[in-house]
Amino acid sequence: MFTSRSIIFVLLSFLASTDACVQCPAKMQVDSINMYIFDTFVDDKITFCIYNGKTSDGSAVYCNYTAKGKIQAGNQSCPRAANVLKDRCS
């Protein structure tokens, strides 16, 4: 009986710890110009969203989100939160 409980606990722990995916906003406005997602990558549980275009001062447009979808860094026009998908990243 103890072994069965241990196996179930391990399985539930694994399922609870599966990675969620932060979905970068597909479009955002910077300096009244629509910017569209250009590239996305994940490094150490931070999702980097890079957009096509530059700000009026020539800076790249990007937003960094934590694994919970909260903004960590980026352009002031970045949405404060991003969607978090329950499925694993592909």
C-alpha positions as CSV (number, residue, x, y, z in Angstrom):
1,M,0.0,0.0,0.0
2,F,2.8,2.4,0.8
3,T,4.4,1.8,-2.6
4,S,1.2,2.6,-4.4
5,R,0.9,5.9,-2.5
6,S,4.5,6.8,-3.3
7,I,4.0,6.0,-7.0
8,I,0.8,8.1,-7.2
9,F,2.6,11.0,-5.3
10,V,5.5,10.9,-7.7
11,L,3.2,10.9,-10.8
12,L,1.1,13.8,-9.4
13,S,4.3,15.8,-8.6
14,F,5.5,15.2,-12.1
15,L,2.2,16.4,-13.7
16,A,2.1,19.4,-11.4
17,S,5.6,20.5,-12.5
18,T,5.2,20.2,-16.2
19,D,6.3,23.3,-18.0
20,A,3.7,25.9,-19.1
21,C,4.3,28.0,-22.2
22,V,4.2,31.8,-22.1
23,Q,2.5,32.9,-25.4
24,C,4.0,36.2,-26.5
25,P,1.5,38.9,-27.6
26,A,1.3,38.7,-31.4
27,K,1.0,42.4,-31.8
28,M,1.6,45.6,-29.8
29,Q,1.7,49.3,-30.5
30,V,4.9,51.3,-30.0
31,D,5.0,55.0,-30.9
32,S,1.6,54.6,-32.7
33,I,3.1,51.8,-34.9
34,N,1.9,48.2,-34.9
35,M,4.8,45.8,-34.1
36,Y,4.4,42.1,-34.8
37,I,6.2,39.2,-33.1
38,F,9.4,38.3,-34.9
39,D,11.1,35.8,-32.7
40,T,10.6,34.0,-29.4
41,F,12.9,32.0,-27.2
42,V,13.1,30.7,-23.7
43,D,16.1,30.9,-21.4
44,D,16.1,29.9,-17.8
45,K,12.3,30.1,-17.5
46,I,12.2,33.6,-19.0
47,T,10.4,34.0,-22.3
48,F,11.9,36.6,-24.7
49,C,9.5,38.1,-27.2
50,I,11.2,40.1,-30.0
51,Y,9.2,42.3,-32.3
52,N,9.8,43.5,-35.8
53,G,10.8,47.2,-35.8
54,K,12.4,49.7,-33.6
55,T,11.3,52.5,-31.3
56,S,11.7,56.2,-32.3
57,D,15.1,56.3,-30.7
58,G,16.3,53.2,-32.6
59,S,16.0,50.7,-29.8
60,A,14.9,47.1,-30.4
61,V,11.4,46.2,-29.3
62,Y,11.2,43.3,-26.9
63,C,9.3,42.0,-23.8
64,N,10.6,39.5,-21.3
65,Y,8.0,37.4,-19.3
66,T,8.4,35.1,-16.3
67,A,7.1,31.6,-16.4
68,K,3.9,32.9,-14.8
69,G,3.4,35.4,-17.7
70,K,4.3,38.5,-15.7
71,I,6.4,41.2,-17.4
72,Q,10.0,41.2,-16.3
73,A,11.7,43.7,-18.6
74,G,11.2,45.3,-22.0
75,N,9.6,48.2,-23.8
76,Q,7.2,50.4,-21.9
77,S,4.5,49.5,-24.3
78,C,4.7,45.7,-23.4
79,P,1.5,44.3,-22.0
80,R,2.0,43.7,-18.2
81,A,1.0,40.1,-18.6
82,A,1.1,37.4,-21.3
83,N,-1.1,34.3,-21.8
84,V,0.2,31.1,-20.1
85,L,-0.8,27.9,-21.9
86,K,-1.2,24.9,-19.7
87,D,0.2,22.5,-22.4
88,R,3.9,21.9,-22.6
89,C,6.0,24.0,-24.9
90,S,6.7,22.5,-28.3
